[in-house]
Amino acid sequence: MRLTLRRPQRWSLIWLTVLVVGLSVILAGCGGSAATPVAQAATATAVPPTDTPVPPTNTSIPPTNTPAPTNTPVPTDTATPTPTATAETASDVPSFAADIQPILNQRCVKCHFGDNPPRGLNLESYDGFIAGSTYRPVIEPGNPAESQVIKRITGESTPRMPFGGPPFLDDDQIALFIAWIEAGAPNN
């Protein structure tokens, strides 16, 4: 049986073949195995499916020679603290009033204050900080990577803040903002 294709169909088939081969070459160069899916696709259309179930394999896991754990007491006078799976305690979360607001007062409020602050962002209070600018919130509670304030104080977004810098905020101050936002930006 001879399959005759009209010219547009033949060119589509040729371009599709070139595309598949090109992708196979690219993936093979990246360490991937593109030949396997192409070969599987070709064999999947050539072999009719069967309804015969595949028998399960009886593979067993060999026993290991490691001894069972014993109830050995752990010394409590170690110098390093044992990590726990509990949430951060309230003392680990930076306080807005004690940690964040003093930085804002020292470095940011000289511009972002009053009735008409730049971009509508008033940093004189917690409520003003959470309200954000005229355009959008500057804090994404729980998500410092998406918070505009973090992007601005790290220089990821421009202009970097504080606008009169350098000096900019130091790493410890930036870490306080990040930890506070990760904790949900509480009014504590």
C-alpha positions in Angstrom: 0.0 0.0 0.0 1.4 3.3 -1.0 0.7 6.3 1.1 0.5 9.5 -0.9 0.6 12.8 0.9 -0.3 16.1 -0.4 2.6 18.6 -0.5 1.7 20.5 2.7 1.3 17.3 4.6 4.6 16.0 3.4 6.4 19.2 4.4 4.7 19.1 7.9 5.9 15.5 8.3 9.4 16.5 7.2 9.6 19.4 9.6 8.2 17.3 12.4 10.9 14.7 11.8 13.6 17.4 11.7 12.3 18.8 15.0 12.3 15.4 16.7 15.8 14.5 15.5 17.0 18.0 16.5 15.6 17.7 20.0 17.1 14.2 20.3 20.5 15.5 19.4 20.2 18.4 21.9 19.0 16.2 24.7 21.7 13.6 24.0 24.3 16.4 24.2 23.0 17.4 27.6 23.3 13.9 29.0 19.7 13.1 28.5 18.4 10.1 26.6 16.1 11.3 23.9 16.5 8.3 21.8 14.6 6.1 24.2 11.3 8.0 24.1 11.5 8.3 20.4 12.2 4.6 20.0 9.4 3.8 22.5 7.0 6.0 20.6 7.9 4.3 17.4 7.5 0.8 18.9 4.3 1.8 20.7 2.6 2.4 17.4 4.0 -0.7 15.7 3.1 -3.2 18.4 -0.6 -3.8 19.1 -1.5 -3.6 22.8 -2.3 -6.8 24.6 -4.7 -7.4 27.5 -2.4 -10.0 29.1 -1.5 -9.0 32.6 2.2 -8.8 33.5 3.0 -11.4 36.2 4.5 -9.9 39.4 8.1 -10.4 40.2 9.2 -12.2 43.3 12.2 -10.1 44.3 13.0 -10.0 48.0 15.1 -7.5 49.8 18.2 -9.1 51.3 18.6 -8.7 55.1 21.1 -6.2 56.3 23.9 -6.9 58.8 23.3 -3.7 60.8 22.5 -4.2 64.4 19.2 -3.0 65.9 19.4 0.3 67.8 19.9 0.1 71.5 18.6 2.3 74.3 21.9 4.0 74.9 21.5 7.2 76.9 22.6 10.3 75.1 24.9 12.7 77.0 23.1 15.9 77.9 26.2 18.0 78.4 27.1 18.4 74.7 28.1 21.9 73.5 25.9 21.9 70.4 22.1 22.1 70.8 19.9 19.3 69.5 17.7 20.5 66.6 14.0 20.0 67.2 11.2 19.6 64.7 9.0 22.2 66.5 8.2 25.7 65.2 10.2 28.7 66.1 9.6 30.0 69.6 8.3 33.5 70.1 11.7 34.6 71.3 13.3 33.6 68.0 11.0 35.9 66.0 12.3 39.5 65.7 10.0 42.0 67.3 8.6 44.8 65.2 8.7 47.3 68.0 12.2 46.3 69.3 14.0 45.2 66.2 12.4 46.5 62.9 10.9 49.9 63.9 14.2 51.3 65.3 15.9 50.5 61.9 13.0 52.1 60.0 13.3 55.2 62.3 17.0 55.4 61.9 17.3 54.8 58.1 13.9 55.1 56.4 11.5 57.5 58.2 13.6 60.5 57.2 12.0 60.2 53.8 8.9 57.9 54.3 6.9 60.0 56.8 4.1 62.5 57.0 1.0 63.0 54.8 2.7 62.7 51.4 5.6 60.2 51.7 7.3 58.9 48.5 5.1 56.4 46.7 2.6 56.7 49.5 4.8 54.5 51.8 4.7 55.7 55.3 7.1 53.8 57.6 6.3 55.7 60.8 4.1 52.8 62.1 3.4 49.1 61.8 0.0 49.9 60.1 1.7 52.2 57.5 4.4 49.5 56.8 1.8 46.8 56.3 -0.5 49.0 54.2 2.4 49.4 51.7 2.7 51.9 48.9 0.1 53.5 46.7 0.9 50.8 44.1 1.2 47.6 46.1 2.0 46.0 49.5 5.7 46.0 50.2 5.5 43.0 52.5 4.4 39.5 51.6 3.9 38.0 55.1 5.6 34.6 55.2 7.4 35.1 51.9 10.4 37.4 52.2 11.7 36.5 48.7 8.6 38.1 47.1 8.5 41.1 49.5 9.4 44.4 47.8 11.1 45.7 51.0 13.6 42.8 50.9 14.2 43.3 47.2 14.9 47.0 47.8 17.1 46.7 50.9 19.2 43.9 49.2 19.5 45.7 45.9 17.6 43.1 43.9 15.2 45.9 42.8 16.2 49.4 42.1 16.6 52.0 43.5 18.2 50.2 46.4 17.1 51.5 49.8 17.8 53.4 51.8 17.9 55.9 49.0 20.8 57.9 50.6 23.0 54.8 50.8 25.7 53.7 50.9 25.9 52.8 53.6 23.0 50.4 53.2 21.6 48.1 55.8 24.1 45.6 57.0 23.6 41.8 56.7 22.4 41.5 60.3 19.7 44.1 59.8 18.6 42.5 56.5 18.4 39.1 58.3 16.1 40.7 61.0 13.7 41.9 58.2 13.8 38.4 56.5 13.2 36.5 59.8 10.4 38.9 60.8 8.6 38.5 57.4 9.1 34.7 57.4 7.3 34.7 60.8 4.3 36.4 59.2 5.3 40.0 59.9 3.6 40.1 63.3 2.8 43.3 65.2 4.9 42.2 68.2 
